[in-house]
Amino acid sequence: MLDLPSRLILKYLIKECKDGSYKIIEKNDLLCLLPAKSKVSKEQLDKIMYKLEQQDLISLRYDDDDVFCLCTLAKSGQIFEENKKSERKSSFLSPLNFLIIFLLTFSASILAGLVLSII
């Protein structure tokens, strides 16, 4: 499982490296993506990128002082597809579905009470 900075960076990289070719990405562009409260330094960014490379999510060609040359790998896109599938499954009990289930059970209990009072 990826932490928030890694997820944000990977989403950006997937969007930028759509065709599978290597792209040059500035480190400052990646740092600007992250929320201010995360306070990620360039050294921490390097660690995040190497961790993504070790997980076979990206391929780093080189790392300069201010830029990365990289491409995303097929496994990186699969991570977000799996998350979308799990989000769809977890959205089964959305407020609308909950309301429908509640109204159906309430109606069934009223109907059961009427039937029992007739008998």
Secondary structure as the mmCIF struct_conf table of DSSP 4:
data_model
#
loop_
_struct_conf.conf_type_id
_struct_conf.id
_struct_conf.beg_label_comp_id
_struct_conf.beg_label_asym_id
_struct_conf.beg_label_seq_id
_struct_conf.end_label_comp_id
_struct_conf.end_label_asym_id
_struct_conf.end_label_seq_id
HELX_RH_AL_P HELX_RH_AL_P1 LEU A 4 GLU A 16
TURN_TY1_P TURN_TY1_P1 LYS A 18 ASP A 19
BEND BEND1 GLY A 20 GLY A 20
STRN STRN1 LYS A 23 GLU A 26
HELX_RH_AL_P HELX_RH_AL_P2 LYS A 27 LEU A 33
BEND BEND2 LEU A 34 LEU A 34
HELX_RH_3T_P HELX_RH_3T_P1 ALA A 36 SER A 38
HELX_RH_AL_P HELX_RH_AL_P3 LYS A 42 GLN A 54
TURN_TY1_P TURN_TY1_P2 GLN A 55 ASP A 56
BEND BEND3 LEU A 57 LEU A 57
STRN STRN2 ILE A 58 ASP A 63
BEND BEND4 ASP A 65 ASP A 66
STRN STRN3 VAL A 67 THR A 72
HELX_RH_AL_P HELX_RH_AL_P4 ALA A 74 SER A 90
HELX_RH_3T_P HELX_RH_3T_P2 SER A 91 LEU A 93
HELX_RH_AL_P HELX_RH_AL_P5 PRO A 95 ILE A 118
#
